Amino acid sequence: MYALLLGIILILLKYLEVGPVAGWSWWWVLSPFAVAVAWWAWADATGYTKRKAMEKMDQRKQDRIDKHKQALGMKARRPR
C-alpha cells in the first residue's frame, strides 16, 4: 500500500514538474507500481493475505464473545 501511495505522489510530482522528480526518468517514477504488483503477487501466492484476513476475523469473533460474556457477568477468557 505504501508503494502505491508513493507511486501516486511521484506521478503527481513528475506531471506538475516539481523539484528533482521533474528530471527523473518515467521508469523511476513508475517503479513503485511494479513493487506494489510484486508485493501483491507474493502476498496472494503465499497465503499472507488470507491469513491476515482470518486473524482479523478471529479477533473480531473473540472480541464479540468476550463482550457478551462480560454482559452476562461471566469472566472473559484470558489469551493463550
Distance bins in CASP14 RR format, pairs under 12 A and 6 or more apart:
PFRMAT RR
TARGET T0000
AUTHOR 0000-0000-0000
RMODE 2
METHOD distances of the structure
MODEL  1
1 7 0 0 0 0 0 1 0 0 0 0 0
1 8 0 0 0 0 0 1 0 0 0 0 0
1 32 0 0 0 0 0 1 0 0 0 0 0
1 35 0 0 0 0 0 1 0 0 0 0 0
1 36 1 0 0 1 0 0 0 0 0 0 0
1 39 0 0 0 0 1 0 0 0 0 0 0
1 40 0 0 0 0 1 0 0 0 0 0 0
1 43 0 0 0 0 0 1 0 0 0 0 0
2 8 0 0 0 0 0 1 0 0 0 0 0
2 9 0 0 0 0 0 1 0 0 0 0 0
2 32 0 0 0 0 1 0 0 0 0 0 0
2 35 0 0 0 0 1 0 0 0 0 0 0
2 36 0 0 0 0 1 0 0 0 0 0 0
2 39 0 0 0 0 1 0 0 0 0 0 0
3 9 0 0 0 0 0 1 0 0 0 0 0
3 10 0 0 0 0 0 1 0 0 0 0 0
3 30 0 0 0 0 0 1 0 0 0 0 0
3 31 0 0 0 0 1 0 0 0 0 0 0
3 32 1 0 1 0 0 0 0 0 0 0 0
3 33 1 0 0 1 0 0 0 0 0 0 0
3 34 0 0 0 0 1 0 0 0 0 0 0
3 35 1 0 1 0 0 0 0 0 0 0 0
3 36 1 0 1 0 0 0 0 0 0 0 0
3 37 0 0 0 0 1 0 0 0 0 0 0
3 38 0 0 0 0 1 0 0 0 0 0 0
3 39 1 0 0 1 0 0 0 0 0 0 0
3 40 0 0 0 0 1 0 0 0 0 0 0
4 10 0 0 0 0 0 1 0 0 0 0 0
4 11 0 0 0 0 0 1 0 0 0 0 0
4 30 0 0 0 0 0 1 0 0 0 0 0
4 32 1 0 0 1 0 0 0 0 0 0 0
4 33 1 0 0 1 0 0 0 0 0 0 0
4 34 0 0 0 0 0 1 0 0 0 0 0
4 35 0 0 0 0 1 0 0 0 0 0 0
4 36 1 0 1 0 0 0 0 0 0 0 0
4 37 0 0 0 0 1 0 0 0 0 0 0
4 38 0 0 0 0 0 1 0 0 0 0 0
4 39 0 0 0 0 1 0 0 0 0 0 0
4 40 0 0 0 0 1 0 0 0 0 0 0
5 11 0 0 0 0 0 1 0 0 0 0 0
5 12 0 0 0 0 0 1 0 0 0 0 0
5 32 0 0 0 0 1 0 0 0 0 0 0
5 33 0 0 0 0 0 1 0 0 0 0 0
5 35 0 0 0 0 0 1 0 0 0 0 0
5 36 0 0 0 0 1 0 0 0 0 0 0
6 12 0 0 0 0 0 1 0 0 0 0 0
6 13 0 0 0 0 0 1 0 0 0 0 0
6 21 0 0 0 0 0 1 0 0 0 0 0
6 28 0 0 0 0 0 1 0 0 0 0 0
6 29 0 0 0 0 1 0 0 0 0 0 0
6 30 0 0 0 0 0 1 0 0 0 0 0
6 31 0 0 0 0 1 0 0 0 0 0 0
6 32 1 0 1 0 0 0 0 0 0 0 0
6 33 0 0 0 0 1 0 0 0 0 0 0
6 34 0 0 0 0 0 1 0 0 0 0 0
6 35 0 0 0 0 1 0 0 0 0 0 0
6 36 0 0 0 0 1 0 0 0 0 0 0
7 13 0 0 0 0 1 0 0 0 0 0 0
7 14 0 0 0 0 1 0 0 0 0 0 0
7 15 0 0 0 0 0 1 0 0 0 0 0
7 21 0 0 0 0 0 1 0 0 0 0 0
7 24 0 0 0 0 0 1 0 0 0 0 0
7 26 0 0 0 0 0 1 0 0 0 0 0
7 28 0 0 0 0 0 1 0 0 0 0 0
7 29 1 0 0 1 0 0 0 0 0 0 0
7 30 1 0 0 1 0 0 0 0 0 0 0
7 31 0 0 0 0 1 0 0 0 0 0 0
7 32 1 1 0 0 0 0 0 0 0 0 0
7 33 1 0 0 1 0 0 0 0 0 0 0
7 34 0 0 0 0 1 0 0 0 0 0 0
7 35 0 0 0 0 1 0 0 0 0 0 0
7 36 1 0 0 1 0 0 0 0 0 0 0
7 37 0 0 0 0 0 1 0 0 0 0 0
8 14 0 0 0 0 0 1 0 0 0 0 0
8 15 0 0 0 0 0 1 0 0 0 0 0
8 29 0 0 0 0 0 1 0 0 0 0 0
8 30 0 0 0 0 0 1 0 0 0 0 0
8 32 0 0 0 0 1 0 0 0 0 0 0
8 33 0 0 0 0 1 0 0 0 0 0 0
8 36 0 0 0 0 0 1 0 0 0 0 0
9 15 0 0 0 0 0 1 0 0 0 0 0
9 16 0 0 0 0 0 1 0 0 0 0 0
9 18 0 0 0 0 0 1 0 0 0 0 0
9 21 0 0 0 0 1 0 0 0 0 0 0
9 29 0 0 0 0 1 0 0 0 0 0 0
9 32 0 0 0 0 1 0 0 0 0 0 0
9 33 0 0 0 0 0 1 0 0 0 0 0
10 16 0 0 0 0 0 1 0 0 0 0 0
10 18 0 0 0 0 0 1 0 0 0 0 0
10 19 0 0 0 0 0 1 0 0 0 0 0
10 20 0 0 0 0 0 1 0 0 0 0 0
10 21 1 0 0 1 0 0 0 0 0 0 0
10 22 0 0 0 0 0 1 0 0 0 0 0
10 23 0 0 0 0 0 1 0 0 0 0 0
10 24 0 0 0 0 1 0 0 0 0 0 0
10 25 0 0 0 0 0 1 0 0 0 0 0
10 26 0 0 0 0 1 0 0 0 0 0 0
10 27 0 0 0 0 0 1 0 0 0 0 0
10 28 1 0 0 1 0 0 0 0 0 0 0
10 29 1 0 1 0 0 0 0 0 0 0 0
10 30 1 0 0 1 0 0 0 0 0 0 0
10 31 0 0 0 0 1 0 0 0 0 0 0
10 32 1 0 0 1 0 0 0 0 0 0 0
10 33 0 0 0 0 1 0 0 0 0 0 0
10 35 0 0 0 0 0 1 0 0 0 0 0
11 17 0 0 0 0 0 1 0 0 0 0 0
11 18 0 0 0 0 0 1 0 0 0 0 0
11 21 0 0 0 0 1 0 0 0 0 0 0
11 22 0 0 0 0 0 1 0 0 0 0 0
11 24 0 0 0 0 0 1 0 0 0 0 0
11 26 0 0 0 0 1 0 0 0 0 0 0
11 28 0 0 0 0 0 1 0 0 0 0 0
11 29 1 0 0 1 0 0 0 0 0 0 0
11 30 1 0 0 1 0 0 0 0 0 0 0
11 31 0 0 0 0 0 1 0 0 0 0 0
11 32 0 0 0 0 1 0 0 0 0 0 0
11 33 0 0 0 0 1 0 0 0 0 0 0
12 18 1 0 0 1 0 0 0 0 0 0 0
12 19 0 0 0 0 0 1 0 0 0 0 0
12 21 0 0 0 0 1 0 0 0 0 0 0
12 22 0 0 0 0 0 1 0 0 0 0 0
12 29 0 0 0 0 1 0 0 0 0 0 0
13 19 1 0 0 1 0 0 0 0 0 0 0
13 20 0 0 0 0 1 0 0 0 0 0 0
13 21 1 1 0 0 0 0 0 0 0 0 0
13 22 1 0 0 1 0 0 0 0 0 0 0
13 23 0 0 0 0 0 1 0 0 0 0 0
13 24 0 0 0 0 1 0 0 0 0 0 0
13 28 0 0 0 0 0 1 0 0 0 0 0
13 29 1 0 0 1 0 0 0 0 0 0 0
14 20 0 0 0 0 0 1 0 0 0 0 0
14 21 1 0 1 0 0 0 0 0 0 0 0
14 22 1 0 0 1 0 0 0 0 0 0 0
14 23 1 0 0 1 0 0 0 0 0 0 0
14 24 1 0 0 1 0 0 0 0 0 0 0
14 25 0 0 0 0 1 0 0 0 0 0 0
14 26 1 0 0 1 0 0 0 0 0 0 0
14 27 0 0 0 0 0 1 0 0 0 0 0
14 28 0 0 0 0 1 0 0 0 0 0 0
14 29 1 0 1 0 0 0 0 0 0 0 0
14 30 0 0 0 0 1 0 0 0 0 0 0
14 31 0 0 0 0 0 1 0 0 0 0 0
14 32 0 0 0 0 0 1 0 0 0 0 0
15 21 0 0 0 0 1 0 0 0 0 0 0
15 22 0 0 0 0 1 0 0 0 0 0 0
15 26 0 0 0 0 0 1 0 0 0 0 0
15 29 0 0 0 0 1 0 0 0 0 0 0
16 22 0 0 0 0 1 0 0 0 0 0 0
17 23 0 0 0 0 1 0 0 0 0 0 0
17 24 0 0 0 0 0 1 0 0 0 0 0
17 29 0 0 0 0 0 1 0 0 0 0 0
18 24 0 0 0 0 0 1 0 0 0 0 0
18 29 0 0 0 0 0 1 0 0 0 0 0
20 28 0 0 0 0 0 1 0 0 0 0 0
20 29 0 0 0 0 0 1 0 0 0 0 0
21 28 0 0 0 0 1 0 0 0 0 0 0
21 29 1 0 0 1 0 0 0 0 0 0 0
21 30 0 0 0 0 0 1 0 0 0 0 0
22 28 0 0 0 0 0 1 0 0 0 0 0
22 29 0 0 0 0 1 0 0 0 0 0 0
23 29 0 0 0 0 1 0 0 0 0 0 0
24 30 0 0 0 0 0 1 0 0 0 0 0
24 31 0 0 0 0 1 0 0 0 0 0 0
25 31 0 0 0 0 1 0 0 0 0 0 0
26 33 0 0 0 0 0 1 0 0 0 0 0
27 33 0 0 0 0 0 1 0 0 0 0 0
27 34 0 0 0 0 1 0 0 0 0 0 0
28 34 0 0 0 0 0 1 0 0 0 0 0
28 35 0 0 0 0 0 1 0 0 0 0 0
30 36 0 0 0 0 0 1 0 0 0 0 0
30 37 0 0 0 0 0 1 0 0 0 0 0
31 37 0 0 0 0 0 1 0 0 0 0 0
31 38 0 0 0 0 0 1 0 0 0 0 0
32 38 0 0 0 0 0 1 0 0 0 0 0
32 39 0 0 0 0 0 1 0 0 0 0 0
33 39 0 0 0 0 0 1 0 0 0 0 0
33 40 0 0 0 0 0 1 0 0 0 0 0
34 40 0 0 0 0 0 1 0 0 0 0 0
34 41 0 0 0 0 0 1 0 0 0 0 0
35 41 0 0 0 0 0 1 0 0 0 0 0
35 42 0 0 0 0 0 1 0 0 0 0 0
36 42 0 0 0 0 0 1 0 0 0 0 0
36 43 0 0 0 0 0 1 0 0 0 0 0
37 43 0 0 0 0 0 1 0 0 0 0 0
37 44 0 0 0 0 0 1 0 0 0 0 0
38 44 0 0 0 0 0 1 0 0 0 0 0
38 45 0 0 0 0 0 1 0 0 0 0 0
39 45 0 0 0 0 0 1 0 0 0 0 0
39 46 0 0 0 0 0 1 0 0 0 0 0
39 48 0 0 0 0 1 0 0 0 0 0 0
39 49 0 0 0 0 0 1 0 0 0 0 0
40 46 0 0 0 0 0 1 0 0 0 0 0
40 47 0 0 0 0 0 1 0 0 0 0 0
40 48 0 0 0 0 1 0 0 0 0 0 0
40 49 0 0 0 0 1 0 0 0 0 0 0
41 47 0 0 0 0 0 1 0 0 0 0 0
41 48 0 0 0 0 0 1 0 0 0 0 0
41 49 0 0 0 0 0 1 0 0 0 0 0
42 48 1 0 0 1 0 0 0 0 0 0 0
42 49 0 0 0 0 1 0 0 0 0 0 0
43 49 1 0 1 0 0 0 0 0 0 0 0
43 50 0 0 0 0 1 0 0 0 0 0 0
43 51 0 0 0 0 1 0 0 0 0 0 0
43 52 0 0 0 0 1 0 0 0 0 0 0
43 53 0 0 0 0 0 1 0 0 0 0 0
44 50 0 0 0 0 1 0 0 0 0 0 0
44 51 0 0 0 0 0 1 0 0 0 0 0
44 52 0 0 0 0 0 1 0 0 0 0 0
44 53 0 0 0 0 0 1 0 0 0 0 0
46 52 0 0 0 0 0 1 0 0 0 0 0
47 53 0 0 0 0 1 0 0 0 0 0 0
47 54 0 0 0 0 1 0 0 0 0 0 0
47 55 0 0 0 0 0 1 0 0 0 0 0
48 54 0 0 0 0 0 1 0 0 0 0 0
48 55 0 0 0 0 0 1 0 0 0 0 0
49 55 0 0 0 0 0 1 0 0 0 0 0
49 56 0 0 0 0 0 1 0 0 0 0 0
50 56 0 0 0 0 0 1 0 0 0 0 0
50 57 0 0 0 0 0 1 0 0 0 0 0
51 57 0 0 0 0 0 1 0 0 0 0 0
51 58 0 0 0 0 0 1 0 0 0 0 0
52 58 0 0 0 0 0 1 0 0 0 0 0
52 59 0 0 0 0 0 1 0 0 0 0 0
53 59 0 0 0 0 0 1 0 0 0 0 0
53 60 0 0 0 0 0 1 0 0 0 0 0
54 60 0 0 0 0 0 1 0 0 0 0 0
54 61 0 0 0 0 0 1 0 0 0 0 0
55 61 0 0 0 0 0 1 0 0 0 0 0
55 62 0 0 0 0 0 1 0 0 0 0 0
56 62 0 0 0 0 0 1 0 0 0 0 0
56 63 0 0 0 0 0 1 0 0 0 0 0
57 63 0 0 0 0 0 1 0 0 0 0 0
57 64 0 0 0 0 0 1 0 0 0 0 0
58 64 0 0 0 0 0 1 0 0 0 0 0
58 65 0 0 0 0 0 1 0 0 0 0 0
58 79 0 0 0 0 0 1 0 0 0 0 0
59 65 0 0 0 0 0 1 0 0 0 0 0
59 66 0 0 0 0 0 1 0 0 0 0 0
59 79 0 0 0 0 0 1 0 0 0 0 0
60 66 0 0 0 0 0 1 0 0 0 0 0
60 67 0 0 0 0 0 1 0 0 0 0 0
61 67 0 0 0 0 0 1 0 0 0 0 0
61 68 0 0 0 0 0 1 0 0 0 0 0
61 77 0 0 0 0 0 1 0 0 0 0 0
62 68 0 0 0 0 0 1 0 0 0 0 0
62 69 0 0 0 0 0 1 0 0 0 0 0
62 76 0 0 0 0 1 0 0 0 0 0 0
62 77 1 0 0 1 0 0 0 0 0 0 0
62 78 0 0 0 0 0 1 0 0 0 0 0
62 79 0 0 0 0 1 0 0 0 0 0 0
62 80 0 0 0 0 0 1 0 0 0 0 0
63 69 0 0 0 0 0 1 0 0 0 0 0
63 70 0 0 0 0 0 1 0 0 0 0 0
63 76 0 0 0 0 1 0 0 0 0 0 0
63 77 0 0 0 0 0 1 0 0 0 0 0
63 79 0 0 0 0 0 1 0 0 0 0 0
64 70 0 0 0 0 0 1 0 0 0 0 0
64 71 0 0 0 0 0 1 0 0 0 0 0
64 76 0 0 0 0 0 1 0 0 0 0 0
65 71 0 0 0 0 0 1 0 0 0 0 0
65 72 0 0 0 0 0 1 0 0 0 0 0
65 74 0 0 0 0 0 1 0 0 0 0 0
65 76 0 0 0 0 1 0 0 0 0 0 0
65 77 1 0 0 1 0 0 0 0 0 0 0
66 72 0 0 0 0 0 1 0 0 0 0 0
66 73 0 0 0 0 0 1 0 0 0 0 0
66 74 0 0 0 0 1 0 0 0 0 0 0
66 75 0 0 0 0 1 0 0 0 0 0 0
66 76 1 0 1 0 0 0 0 0 0 0 0
66 77 1 0 0 1 0 0 0 0 0 0 0
66 78 0 0 0 0 0 1 0 0 0 0 0
66 79 0 0 0 0 0 1 0 0 0 0 0
67 73 0 0 0 0 0 1 0 0 0 0 0
67 74 0 0 0 0 0 1 0 0 0 0 0
67 76 0 0 0 0 1 0 0 0 0 0 0
67 77 0 0 0 0 0 1 0 0 0 0 0
68 74 0 0 0 0 1 0 0 0 0 0 0
68 76 0 0 0 0 1 0 0 0 0 0 0
68 77 0 0 0 0 0 1 0 0 0 0 0
69 75 1 0 0 1 0 0 0 0 0 0 0
69 76 1 0 1 0 0 0 0 0 0 0 0
69 77 1 0 0 1 0 0 0 0 0 0 0
69 78 0 0 0 0 0 1 0 0 0 0 0
70 76 1 0 1 0 0 0 0 0 0 0 0
70 77 0 0 0 0 0 1 0 0 0 0 0
END
